[in-house]
C-alpha cells in the first residue's frame, strides 16, 4: 500500500506510522485500487490527475457528494473505472492524527456507480468496504445527494443555527449539558467542508431546509397554542423515527 497527501506533515506522520508514503500523486500508480480521500472540492481534480495513467486501476473516491463525480465520469476515457463510495462515519476532527482503526466498523458504506463503473470495479469497491468493516448499500448519485441534504447538510445547518442561538443563554452557555453539546457537535465541522456540504448541493439542501422549517413551524405552533395533543403527536412521530436508527 502506498499513500500520498499534499501536506508534508501528514506524509511525515504517516511515514512514522509505517505507511509507505510517496512524494507525488502520480507515484501511487500503478495499483489495483486508488482511493481518493481529498477535501470535497479537490475530488474531481484529483481524479482528473489520475485517469490518464490509471490503466486497469479502479479509482474509488469517498467524497460526501456525488453529482460532480458523476458528471466527470461521463467525460472520462472509456477504459477508466471510477466508483463512488461514501462511508457513513466520521468526526469533526481532521488529519492523520484523527485516524482510528475502528472508524468504519459496522458502518454503512454507500457505493455509487458512475458511467465508468463496470461489474468488476463495483465488486472491488464492495470488497474494500467490507474489508474496512462496512455494510454495503448501492444507490445512484441522485438518490445519494438528495439523501445527504437531509442526513448531512440539514444536521449541520441545525447545529450551526443552534450554536449561534446559544448566546441567548448568556453566561450559562458555558455550563451547557450533553444535550446542547451533542446537538451542536457538527458546528465544529471544518469551515471548508461545512461550506461545501451546504453550497455544493444547494438545490437539495434548500428543499431539505424548507421541510425542516415546516416541521419547526408546526412544533412552534403547537407550543404557542399550548396544544398538548398536537405536541405529543409531533414528539411521538420524532421518537419513532429515532427508534428506527437504534434498531
Beta strands, then each sheet from edge to edge (+ up, - down):
strand 1: 2-3
strand 2: 20-21
strand 3: 33-36
strand 4: 58-61
strand 5: 81-87
strand 6: 108-113
strand 7: 135-138
sheet 1: 1+ 2+
sheet 2: 3+ 4+ 5+ 6- 7-
end
